[in-house]
Amino acid sequence: MTKHSGSSMHRVPSTGAVEHGYPSGHLGHLTEHEEQALVEFKTLLEEKGLYKPGNPPSHDDPTLLRYLRARKWVPEDAYAQFSETEKFRSANQIDVLYDTIDIDSFEASRKLYPRFTGRRDKRGIPIYVFQIRHLDSHAVAKYEKSTETTYSRAKTDGKTPPKLLRLFALYENLTRFVQPLSSECTDRPHPDTPITLSTNIVDISHVSLRMFWNLKAHMQAASQLATAHYPETLDRIFIIGAPMFFSTVWGWIKRWFDPVTVSKIFILQEHDVLPVLTTFMHMKDIPKNYGGELEWDFFDEPAWDDEIKRICQWENGYTTFPPGPLYWRPIDDGKRLECVAVGSKDGKDRNERVCTITRAYPPKSTADTLVSTTVSQTDDATEGGEETFVTPSTEKPVLNGEVPTESIAALSVAEGN
């Protein structure tokens, strides 16, 4: 790691990385303490009217575990964050927003935030890429103006900016489409453990200091709101192409997050990019821009990998996933999942089955189904009712000083003990 005056940044060496963290703290890999915390969390939520057990329950276990990991397995702290999220979702009708958002508006938003490549890392976690250089002042101003007239049938709290509500639609796509799809792929370690994370490559090459400054408010608001309401959805974040002045920018960015989240962010020097990325990803899944073999550029649609193509049984004339919001819901007593395309076009709602997947690890009963038809049921569950990204580990994250090469992976997954 190279130190820069004023702010410390992780400069990640190119060798010696080890896998650490996931799947600890995830379903199927819980300690006795964590299992008990989950039971207590469910009981507390049920008492508060925020959780309904049943067939299926109002919220699945992987969703609840995200809040527990984020709050160091303290049920009361997880409840505080969860209840705030449910209030926010109810006030802004996030489920209605996702179901009815204009498809063109949804697609326009994807150009200003991280995009799914259609590929997964060696653990089966989806890979996203974010190229900052496209966010010049003209593009951001044009986008923000367009969000003022975004069509959806959702009512809002009147406080959350429309541009951020569009961002939440993208997070819904991550948690309700991309992660469940990744969970059904069996060509990965621990194939029976649901995927609830994402791996991100953030490309900041060709970005001036002035451009960073202009984007400061935009990115800060997005980061803070998203981490408050979608805890534990990020794993490693690799920053590529950092200019010499980035130490100044890093000083702003790290104040937006807690120290454990900061420990998951790695700034890679040019000679470290491919050696580090190949520690976590196969060459075929790394875009050519970063030294890999994947023919994929930032504005391209996902380049679906072979396993995703294998498990999908297309219907209604579809041969790939269409643009716009999508989600999975269980059918046939949880033995299969159907992908539903929603959103709206010219004010007309879309509701079409795209494909189905036969589950490799179907739940024993629908009460155990790991994919909720909605992430929350705020309309009846909340009536009357900052992310720390914590994953158990046996090592302490190093936030300053020299970074041992054997601790690259351990540094990128924060811990809860």
Number of C-alpha atoms within 10 A of each C-alpha: 19 13 14 13 8 10 15 18 24 23 18 24 23 19 13 14 20 14 15 20 22 17 18 15 23 22 18 13 14 17 13 9 9 21 17 14 21 21 11 15 24 21 17 16 20 14 11 15 16 25 23 17 14 11 12 20 17 20 23 21 19 18 20 18 25 24 29 30 26 28 25 20 26 18 22 16 15 22 21 12 20 22 18 14 19 24 17 18 24 24 19 19 20 25 20 16 23 29 24 23 26 25 25 16 21 23 15 15 21 18 18 18 18 19 22 24 24 19 26 25 20 16 17 25 25 24 22 21 20 20 22 19 14 16 19 16 13 10 12 16 11 10 18 17 12 15 19 11 10 18 20 19 17 16 13 18 12 9 8 13 14 18 18 19 20 23 19 21 20 22 18 22 18 23 22 23 19 23 21 22 23 24 24 25 22 18 14 16 11 16 17 16 19 24 27 26 23 23 22 22 22 21 19 19 14 14 19 15 15 11 15 18 12 15 16 14 11 14 14 16 13 16 17 14 18 18 20 17 21 23 26 25 21 18 22 21 21 21 20 20 18 20 15 9 11 20 18 15 16 16 14 15 15 17 11 17 19 13 16 23 27 24 25 23 24 23 22 23 19 12 10 16 20 18 18 21 21 18 19 20 22 16 18 14 24 25 18 14 13 17 14 17 14 18 13 17 16 18 12 12 15 16 15 16 14 12 14 18 13 10 18 21 15 18 15 9 9 12 13 14 17 11 14 24 26 24 27 25 20 22 14 10 16 22 18 18 24 22 23 19 22 22 26 24 16 9 14 10 18 19 14 14 19 23 22 20 21 17 17 15 15 19 15 11 12 19 16 17 22 24 28 23 18 17 18 22 21 23 14 12 20 20 12 8 14 19 24 23 30 25 27 24 18 11 15 16 22 19 16 13 12 13 18 14 15 14 20 27 21 22 28 24 29 29 25 21 12
